[in-house]
Amino acid sequence: MRILAKLTWVEIKLFIREPITVVFTLVLPLIFLFVMAGVFGNTPEIDPETGMEIFRGVGATDYYIPAYIGLVIASIGVVALPVHLTAYRERGVLRRFRASSMSVWTVFGSQVVVSFAIAMLGTILLVATAIPAYGAALPRSPGLVLAAFVLSVLSFSALGVLLGAILPTTRAAQGLGLILFFVMMLLSGAGPPREVMTEAMHWISDATPLRYVILMLQDPWLGFGWNTPASLTVVGIMLVAALLSARFFRWE
Amino acid sequence: MTAVIEVEHLRKTYGTTVAVADASFQVREGEIFGLLGPNGAGKTTTIECLQNLRQPDAGHLRVLGLDPQTEAVTLRRRIGCQLQESALPDRIRVWEALDLFASIVPDSPDWQILMEQWGLTDKRRASFSSLSGGQRQRLFVALALVNNPEVVFLDEMTTGLDPAGRRVAWELVRAIRERGTTVLLVTHFMDEAEQLCDRVAVVDNGKIIALDSPRGLIATHTSDIRVIFSTDVADLSWLEDIPQVHRVDRHGPRIEVEGSGPVLALVAATLVEHGITPTDLRTEQPTLEDVFLRLTGHGVHD
């Protein structure tokens, strides 16, 4: 336990000392918030042509806050964590850890705890900005939102550890991570509202883990209750990713 | 003396390359044991197998009576290692690294003392990426000792250190041994092996070709003493009439006489007889370098 706590604390400090990762993970979602909330405001809208509600019938800012929390979590899972782990393997840091009898569970465990800490920090930044600046509402069911948050972080950190385990190099992790991040950002519910997307975009969107994380966070946030199908999908992704990581992890 | 490391018929190949062909040796408790040889001789592979960082193809290995393959976790807590190919995160600070690695093992000794001993106190708040090669090396050795190990593996520990730094490192390795820690040292520096090691295994092409104390190796594998002096006298052919003299070489004014037994006294007497009294007459004892050349037919850096 002592070593897990020490390693986690060191990892949090290392994260904060890496300016590019901090900007990408914590500041980018804030910039999206400024743009989207600035463009769409926070009044529920109806499409004038079709008469359909967009943004699920709520104000755009309220719609996007849980989506951006999901985006922070996804950014940690598909970019920060895989790049960090592959760099550790490539440079021999994992080898150093292993030779000093650091267990694989300590290494993984610290990454999960760090993911929680950073996701929490990102969430606080988003909410603390959106409420005073754009009059966003607090979550309707905070308990359920918290449960959804925990599942989301666990699921995406398992995914991140898996990517870190199977991708051979830091370059590969950066390349694939950024592609995954931007595709998910645009199509999974953090970009244009689903109601205005084409059929093909819906298909891609439904194939991304972030879609289910956002739904799971958004429903209790907006007062639509717990989304069981989305949460089962997220848990499924978590279990499969965890099993595959344990199977494919290599120290060097 | 009990053996703390036992290696019998170790073999390890990478594809078609044979890294270790067939190595057997024992390291005794409390000694500084050297694996000496050129890069690519199989030294690092050997100790990586002992630390279970690589799987041997064949052979029987024991460290502190434990099987590295099946009892790696227990073993790693009792050994320390400074690895050749490893690194720390760029932005970790020296004190953070020591504190982190010290916390892996319960009741590890005070890492502040190690930081002081290895000259890292001034750099305690420096990030790993800002350290020089020598400072990194010292940090890695300090990390190898942070769990108070019974056996410590040092792989090319003085690579990247300046001459003064090497001397300090040698003193510290002796100090490690004084504490009762057994040291397995991998090096391609002949002088390092000669200065530090109680016994040396000479490794070439994946095989151990000789194993003895440095003095023993020199006594067994070299015979000639070199007598060196300077003179301007052109004709020294009479030196070759001394039966114990095997060869006379001239490099400008510098004369090198190779011979055996009391060759120094005989050369000195003959020089005086011919009215030559050089002020720089001296002998050079053969070194491990000569042993290595003799055994392998090539130098370590070839």
Interface residues (C-beta under 8 A of the other chain):
Chain A: R2 I3 K6 L7 V10 K13 L14 R17 E18 Y88 R91 G92 V93 R95 R96 R98 A99 S100 S101 M102 S103 E252
Chain B: Q51 L53 A72 V73 R76 R77 C81 L83 E85 S86 A87 L88 P89 R91 I92 E96 D99 L100 F101 S103 I104 V105 S127 L143 N147
